[in-house]
Amino acid sequence: MVQRRVGVAMAGGNPVEGKQQEDGFYSTPEDVSWAFLDWLERTGIVPGVVPSGTPFHECCCGDGRMARILATRHPVVATDLVDRGYGDEHGPGCDVTKLDRLRSPVVVSNPPFFLADAMLERLLAQDFLMVAMLLKTTHFNTQGRIPRFRGTPPAYNLGLTWRPDFRNLGRPTMNCNWFVWIRGNNDLPRYDVLERPALPPGIMPKPARPPNAGRRAREEATTATPSDVVDRVALLDAA
């Protein structure tokens, strides 16, 4: 059990922080969105590929954490299957896995990872300019995704030089990259790394860490099985 859990953590999973969130929803840390926006401007993708003023469609907007940041520099259309208090539209009509037309030729999102393949299949079949998805670093490290990678390769693979803290617990374990598809690209992706930006003052400050989060995790560890205790305490001490 210990070996399996350690293996999951090393591969980018998270055995410590409990069950997956409902619907695969994980609010996107602000630094992840700012780093991507800065890269777009630094490389000239905007306005070189994406004309200035083109709306960015955040198709899994959730609580709006990413969409609000995108909106500081670009028009944004925000939708989601589930209404979490933010967005222009919600419900079955916002299901990207069933779409037959784009709301905008530019899509930027942090999708539920278990839906990423189905979403990409639909999005990349449309007349898009740019599709950018935040995914696990190892997303394409699997036999079943070779056809996608060879057939419609991302133009860019952008490695984050930090681990996004999706749950604000102070001990993130998952490595993530931005994968960016550009219309007309048939070449293998160019690789770049993104530095972690300092958050601009007043723009959605990082939420406070839940009180006593570390103590609660240790208390949970004491009621777990012996293998759980070894794994959890080791990771807590390393945090």
C-alpha positions in Angstrom: 0.0 0.0 0.0 2.8 2.4 1.0 4.7 1.7 -2.3 1.5 2.2 -4.3 0.7 5.6 -2.7 4.3 6.8 -3.0 4.2 5.8 -6.6 1.0 7.8 -7.2 2.5 10.8 -5.6 5.7 10.6 -7.7 3.6 10.3 -10.8 1.7 13.5 -10.0 -1.2 12.1 -8.0 -2.3 13.1 -4.5 -2.9 10.3 -2.1 -3.0 12.6 0.9 -5.8 15.0 0.2 -8.7 12.6 0.0 -11.2 11.9 -2.6 -11.5 13.8 -5.9 -13.6 16.8 -6.0 -17.2 16.4 -7.3 -17.3 16.7 -11.1 -13.5 16.9 -11.2 -13.7 20.6 -10.3 -10.5 22.2 -9.0 -10.3 26.0 -8.8 -7.3 27.3 -10.8 -4.6 29.1 -8.7 -4.1 32.7 -9.9 -0.4 32.3 -10.6 -1.2 29.6 -13.2 -3.4 32.0 -15.2 -1.1 35.0 -14.9 1.9 33.0 -16.1 -0.1 31.9 -19.2 -1.2 35.5 -20.0 2.3 36.8 -19.6 3.6 34.1 -22.0 0.9 35.0 -24.6 2.1 38.6 -24.7 5.8 37.8 -24.5 5.7 35.5 -27.5 3.4 37.7 -29.5 0.7 35.0 -29.8 -1.6 37.9 -29.1 -1.9 39.7 -31.5 0.1 37.6 -33.9 -2.1 34.6 -33.9 -5.1 35.8 -31.9 -6.2 39.3 -32.9 -6.6 41.8 -30.1 -10.2 41.9 -28.9 -11.0 38.2 -29.7 -13.0 36.8 -26.8 -11.4 34.0 -24.7 -13.9 31.2 -24.0 -13.4 29.7 -20.5 -15.6 26.7 -21.0 -15.1 25.2 -17.5 -15.3 28.5 -15.6 -16.3 27.0 -12.2 -16.0 29.8 -9.6 -14.5 32.2 -12.1 -11.1 32.2 -10.7 -9.4 31.9 -14.0 -12.0 33.8 -16.1 -11.7 36.9 -13.9 -7.9 37.0 -14.5 -8.3 36.4 -18.3 -10.8 39.3 -18.3 -8.2 41.8 -17.1 -6.6 41.6 -20.6 -9.2 40.1 -22.9 -12.9 39.8 -23.4 -14.2 36.6 -21.8 -17.1 34.3 -22.4 -17.5 32.1 -19.3 -19.6 28.9 -19.3 -19.9 25.6 -17.4 -22.1 22.6 -17.0 -22.5 23.3 -13.3 -23.4 26.7 -11.8 -20.8 27.6 -9.1 -21.9 31.2 -8.9 -20.0 32.6 -11.9 -20.5 32.6 -15.6 -22.6 33.7 -18.6 -24.4 30.4 -19.1 -24.7 27.0 -17.4 -26.3 23.7 -18.1 -26.4 20.9 -20.8 -26.0 23.5 -23.5 -22.5 24.2 -22.2 -21.3 20.6 -22.5 -18.1 20.9 -24.5 -18.0 17.1 -25.2 -21.2 17.6 -27.3 -20.6 21.0 -28.9 -21.1 21.5 -32.7 -19.9 25.1 -32.9 -17.5 27.4 -31.0 -18.6 30.3 -28.9 -15.2 31.9 -29.7 -12.3 30.6 -31.8 -10.1 30.9 -28.7 -10.6 28.5 -25.8 -8.6 28.6 -22.6 -9.5 26.3 -19.7 -8.5 24.0 -16.8 -10.8 21.1 -17.6 -11.7 18.1 -15.5 -8.9 15.8 -16.4 -11.2 12.9 -17.0 -13.0 14.9 -19.7 -10.0 16.4 -21.4 -9.8 13.9 -24.2 -13.4 14.2 -25.1 -13.3 17.9 -25.0 -10.2 18.2 -27.1 -11.8 15.8 -29.7 -14.7 18.3 -30.2 -12.7 21.5 -29.9 -9.9 20.6 -32.3 -12.5 19.5 -34.9 -13.8 23.1 -35.0 -12.5 26.2 -36.8 -10.4 27.4 -33.9 -7.5 29.8 -33.6 -6.1 28.7 -30.3 -7.1 26.1 -27.7 -5.1 26.1 -24.4 -5.6 23.5 -21.7 -4.0 23.1 -18.3 -3.3 19.4 -18.0 -1.1 17.0 -16.1 2.5 17.2 -17.2 2.2 13.5 -18.1 -1.0 13.8 -20.1 0.5 12.5 -23.3 2.6 9.8 -21.6 0.3 7.0 -22.5 -0.1 4.7 -25.5 -3.7 5.6 -26.1 -3.0 9.3 -26.7 -0.4 8.7 -29.4 -2.9 9.2 -32.2 -4.0 12.5 -30.8 -0.4 13.7 -30.3 0.6 12.7 -33.8 -2.6 13.7 -35.6 -3.3 17.1 -34.0 -0.2 17.9 -32.0 -0.1 20.9 -29.6 2.0 23.7 -30.9 3.4 24.5 -27.4 4.1 22.5 -24.3 4.6 24.9 -21.4 6.0 23.5 -18.2 5.1 25.2 -14.9 8.2 25.5 -12.7 6.1 25.0 -9.6 3.3 22.8 -8.6 -0.2 24.4 -8.6 -1.8 24.4 -5.1 -5.3 23.6 -6.3 -6.6 22.9 -2.7 -4.6 25.6 -0.9 -3.2 23.1 1.5 0.4 24.1 1.1 1.7 20.7 -0.1 0.8 20.3 -3.8 2.1 17.1 -5.5 0.8 17.4 -9.1 3.0 18.8 -11.9 1.0 20.5 -14.6 1.7 22.0 -18.0 -0.2 24.3 -20.4 -0.7 22.6 -23.8 -1.5 25.1 -26.6 -2.9 24.2 -30.0 -2.7 26.7 -32.8 -4.7 26.3 -36.0 -2.6 25.0 -38.9 0.2 23.6 -36.8 1.4 20.1 -37.8 4.8 20.2 -36.1 5.7 18.6 -32.8 5.3 21.0 -29.9 7.9 23.5 -28.9 8.8 23.4 -25.2 9.1 26.3 -22.9 9.0 26.8 -19.1 6.9 29.4 -17.2 8.3 31.1 -14.2 5.9 31.6 -11.2 4.7 35.2 -11.3 4.2 37.5 -8.4 0.5 38.1 -8.0 -0.6 41.7 -8.8 -1.8 43.5 -5.7 -5.6 43.6 -5.3 -6.2 40.9 -8.0 -7.9 38.0 -6.3 -5.4 37.4 -3.5 -4.7 33.9 -2.5 -7.3 32.5 -0.1 -6.2 32.1 3.5 -5.2 28.6 4.3 -8.0 26.7 6.2 -7.4 27.1 10.0 -5.6 24.2 11.6 -5.3 22.4 8.2 -2.0 20.8 9.2 -3.2 19.6 12.6 -6.4 18.2 11.1 -4.4 16.2 8.6 -2.3 14.8 11.3 -5.3 13.9 13.4 -6.8 12.1 10.4 -3.5 10.2 9.9 -3.7 8.8 13.5 -7.0 7.1 12.7 -5.9 5.7 9.4 -4.3 2.3 8.6 -0.6 1.9 9.4 0.3 2.3 5.7 -1.7 5.5 5.5 0.0 6.9 8.6 3.5 6.3 7.2 2.6 7.9 3.9 0.7 10.9 5.2 3.1 11.8 8.0 6.1 11.6 5.6 4.5 13.9 3.2 3.4 16.3 5.9 6.9 16.5 7.3 8.3 17.2 3.9 5.8 20.0 3.3 
